[in-house]
Each structure stands twice: as structure tokens, then as C-alpha cells.
Amino acid sequence: MTKSMNKRTQMVHGGTRRSQYNEVSEAIFLTQGFVYDTAEQAEARFLKTGEDEFIYARYGNPTVAMFEERIALLEGAEDAFATASGMAAINGALCSALKAGDHVVAARALFGSCLYILQDILGRYGVEVTLIDGTDLDQWRDAVRPDTKLCFFETISNPTLEVIDVKAVSEIAHAVGALVMVDNVFATPVYSRALELGADVVIYSATKHIDGQGRTLGGVILGTREFIRGTVEPYMKHTGGSMSPFTAWVMLKGLETIDLRVRAQVDTAEKIADAVQGHAGLNRAIYPGHASHPQFDLVQDQIGTGGTVLALDIKGGQAAAFQFLNALTVALISNNLGDAKSIATHPATTTHQRLPEEQKRALGITPGLIRFSVGLEHADDLINDILHALSRVKE
Ligand SMILES: *Cc1c(COP(=O)(O)O)cnc(C)c1O
């Protein structure tokens, strides 16, 4: 598969390994193990696995290897490790890279489970974590130290869609020799330029746009071959967070259409952002791809799109937000994102419910905030759905 071809072409053909039957669609190797012809061959394989040689599904599997190769092509990374979920990827990438005594600097605006790993788990094992406002470069400069091993952030944060300058933070981190690890779900693998901008490790919850149809949980860690095979793989294969072959097959099929799907979702998100901007029922409509976003220039420069998620801060607090949600007829009330089906979420009472009020306020998670993940429905139907639901909110 030539790397000079367009990503859309690579996502249809890249990484394919055909069996002796020459099947068109990728095979699902639903096998935990692999047979050796001789005892000597088994011994040799445990000593060193060659290309296309496998031992046990927790260590690797042909379908999973196809997915890893294909997603690495999309990201422009040397290698990838597929995991059971997005959180298995984040936990694996962090724990495999860190040890007691290390210092981590992370942006405060993070997915709840990422905050749990950073604040609760890593501390138990002697890793010190400093949380900062990731949009303020001075805070990164002040927080990094000679013993800082790693800087971690979401390139676009959930759910308030703040954007972090990957290039500038990477320069600050690299100046003290720290590794830059990004949770890149909201930027999406289609638009990501994180490695080119200086990040060392890029992580996705494949549950989101990579599957894109709400079927399976999965995750992936991308980086240099040395980091993926030398640091991540030994940790993951011995601790059990590997992706199942069936999931890898679903994700491979997801990659065939990801370019078409995500571009269509972004296109619709832009139309919705235009349609709701300045609406009398909203305190704010947040979309990183709209000129009203405070970091619009940074977004244009580093991602080139605002992604597939908007945040709407509805006037009237929680009661108004609930009236809005209950009046939607196309978008579903749920908590995934990047799905073919549009999904609306009330972060303050669901995904971010457990955060103390003070932390919610600091992150901009107001009682009226709705996270709206744009699906593959027609833009006009979604705009009508949102405008109608806004009209149903009682003053
Ligand atoms: C969903 C999500 C995760 C967790 O992924 P799972 O697949 O649910 O484990 C982590 N980070 C971000 C930004 C997410 O959106």
C-alpha cells in the first residue's frame, strides 16, 4: 500500500492481510491461539515473533494487526497498539511510560475517567501530577520542571471545547525532555496533525468516530515503533487490555468510511453552529470551527475544523436544559459521541456528575450546558430539531 496515496484510499485498503482464500473483506480471526508445527518452532516464536507471526490474542492477532496498521496510516504514525477501550489506551500509555517519582503536567479540562487516573491512581503509585489551565501557555511554562516526564492533554476538551496549542505545549515540554501525550478524540483521526505539530503519542477512544456507529468499545495508542513496541506493548500484553479480534474487525470497517462520515458530520456541525449563533434562548453556542470561538485562529491553524461536537449553554439552567433535551425528536439523549446518530448529553448531571460544583464551574460545565454530537442525519432535520426544542424551553 503506497503511503503517497490519499488517506481515504489507504483507509479502504491499508493493512489488509489476506488468508490463503484471498477473501475481499478482511477476515475476523476469532482465535485466541496459534498452532506451531514443532516444539522448536514454538520455542523460537516465544523468543522472537517475526512479521505475521502470532502467539496469543492478548499479545496480538491478525485482525487486530490489520487495524493497527490501518489506523497508523491514517495518523501518519510509525506504529499503533489497539486496546479494549479508550480508557485502556489512556491507562496503558500513562502507566507504561511512568514510574514512581516522575512528575506529570496535565490540562485540567479532561474526560472524567482521565482525571481519575491522573488524580487518584497515579498518585497511589508515587507519580506527582500538576493540573493546570491548558489553554494558558504561561501555566505550562511555570508547571514543567526538570523531572517532568510527561505532559498530557485533550487537544479539544470535553465538553466545553477549549483548544490547546499542541505546537507551543510540545516546545515547552520538549525543552525539559518531557513526552507529549494527547487524547485526540475531539480533533478526530481524520483531521489530526498532532504528530506533525510535535506530540509524541496520540490516543483515541475508537468507540467514537473510528467505530462511528455505536457498536463496540475500543481504543488505540499511536507513536514511534520504539515507544509502541518497547514501552506500551510489554505493559499491555501482560496486563490484559488488548483489543478483541471481533472489535478490531468492526473498527477496520469503520476506518473504510471514517473519512466520508467525519467530513459529513463536520459539515453539518458548521451549519448548526451558524444556525444557532446568537439565538435568544442561548447564553452561548460553542463550536471551535465558528469565528465566534475565542481560539478560532488556533483551530484553523492546527486542526482546520471545529470537529463534530457543539456545546450549547441554554438560558434558564438545568430545568431549561432538561426541557430542551426532552423536546428533541431526532437527536437521542445519550452519552456517546462521534456516532452516526446525533446524541445530546447534559454533562453536569451525567458524564461530569461526580465533579464537585467548584470544579464544574472552573471547567465551564454550567447547569444549562448541553453537549451535542452531530451524527449523519440531514443538516436541515437536525437544525429544525434543535430550533424546535429551543422554542419549547419555557421562560
Ligand atoms: C470517550 C472518551 C474516552 C474514553 O473512551 P472509552 O472508549 O469510553 O473507554 C477518553 N477520552 C475522551 C476524550 C473520550 O471522548
PDBQT file of the ligand as one rigid body, heavy atoms in Angstrom, charges set to zero:
ROOT
HETATM    1  C1  LIG A 401     -14.854   8.502  25.283  1.00  0.00    +0.000 C 
HETATM    2  C2  LIG A 401     -13.591   9.150  25.633  1.00  0.00    +0.000 A 
HETATM    3  C3  LIG A 401     -12.618   8.468  26.381  1.00  0.00    +0.000 A 
HETATM    4  C4  LIG A 401     -12.826   7.058  26.903  1.00  0.00    +0.000 C 
HETATM    5  O1  LIG A 401     -13.008   6.129  25.896  1.00  0.00    +0.000 OA
HETATM    6  P1  LIG A 401     -13.787   4.723  26.108  1.00  0.00    +0.000 P 
HETATM    7  O2  LIG A 401     -13.694   4.086  24.781  1.00  0.00    +0.000 OA
HETATM    8  O3  LIG A 401     -15.171   5.061  26.545  1.00  0.00    +0.000 OA
HETATM    9  O4  LIG A 401     -13.050   3.981  27.170  1.00  0.00    +0.000 OA
HETATM   10  C5  LIG A 401     -11.452   9.152  26.671  1.00  0.00    +0.000 A 
HETATM   11  N1  LIG A 401     -11.243  10.409  26.258  1.00  0.00    +0.000 NA
HETATM   12  C6  LIG A 401     -12.154  11.088  25.533  1.00  0.00    +0.000 A 
HETATM   13  C7  LIG A 401     -11.861  12.470  25.105  1.00  0.00    +0.000 C 
HETATM   14  C8  LIG A 401     -13.355  10.483  25.202  1.00  0.00    +0.000 A 
HETATM   15  O5  LIG A 401     -14.258  11.152  24.477  1.00  0.00    +0.000 OA
ENDROOT
TORSDOF 0
